[in-house]
């Protein structure tokens, strides 16, 4: 993949308008700068459609149970990669903004969808170049080798990705909007509320199962 791809322009406009309205105190202006930087780190020449997207398992950091469906496993953040490895599993894809144990995503053969946004530009530059197989994702209209997935958090973007790639069923392990991970402040709680709303939109279109 060497060109920009937008999975659903109208859904992206809706999700972006929604999270900006919910969190106006955040500065989203540097998202445009991040979008221009991200493609320089792309080293993925494959096609996402080559993955087996029928039954998708998504593992999020609060997960407590080993997944039982291995057709396609998406790990959310490096922390979930570490969880899967404890259970003797490796993800096929990792969705991350390098915010939670990024060291876990640099030494795997999986594809990393590394998300660049205005608040993580320095962190992105530090970690993206260390990833073996990286496809950048962005929050504004993409340029160069990058992917625009609707959504806001790593978790709900993983769900959107699975849906748009054709998943018939999505099993989500560990999504708990009442259990913040890493920190428990107002912004984090609102982010989880936003993720819950976006995932609920997808659950109206495709079968979504939740597991602790």
C-alpha positions, 0 to 999 in steps of 0.5 A: 500500500503506497497511496492514501486510503479513506475507509468511509469519508462520511463516517469519518466526518461524523466521528471527528465532529463528535469527538471534537464536540465532546472534548473541545479542551483538546488541541486537534490542530496538530493533527494536520502536522501529524498527518504529513509526517506519518507517511514517511514511516510507512514500510508496508507494501501489502494489502489489508484485504489479504487477511482473513477478516471473517471472524475477528478477535480484538483484544483490549488492555483490560482483557482477562480471558484468553481468546478462543477464536484465532482466525484474525487477532487484533491487539489494541496497544502494546499492552495487549500484545504482552497479554497475548504473549502470556497466553501463548498467542501472537496478534496478526495486527496491532492498532496503537498510538504508541501510548501503552508499552510501545516496546512490545510492538517493535519486535513482532512479525505482525502488521502495526497500524501506528496512529499519528495525531497531534498529541503524539508526534514526538512519540510517533517519531521515536517508535514508528521507525523501529517497527518491522511492518508499519502502516500509518493511520491518521486523523485528518485527510491522508496524504501519501502511504497512510490510512484514515479509519473512522473513530477516535480511540485505538479500541474503536478504530480497531472495531471500525477497521474490522467492520470495513474490511468485511468482518462477519463477527467481531469478538471484543475482549476487555472493552470496559468503559467503566474501567479506565486503564493507565489513568482515571481522569475526566478526559479518559472517561469521556474518551471511553464514552466516545469509544462506547458510542462508536462501537455501538454504531458498528454493533448495529451493522455486524455481530459484536460479542463482548467478553471480559 
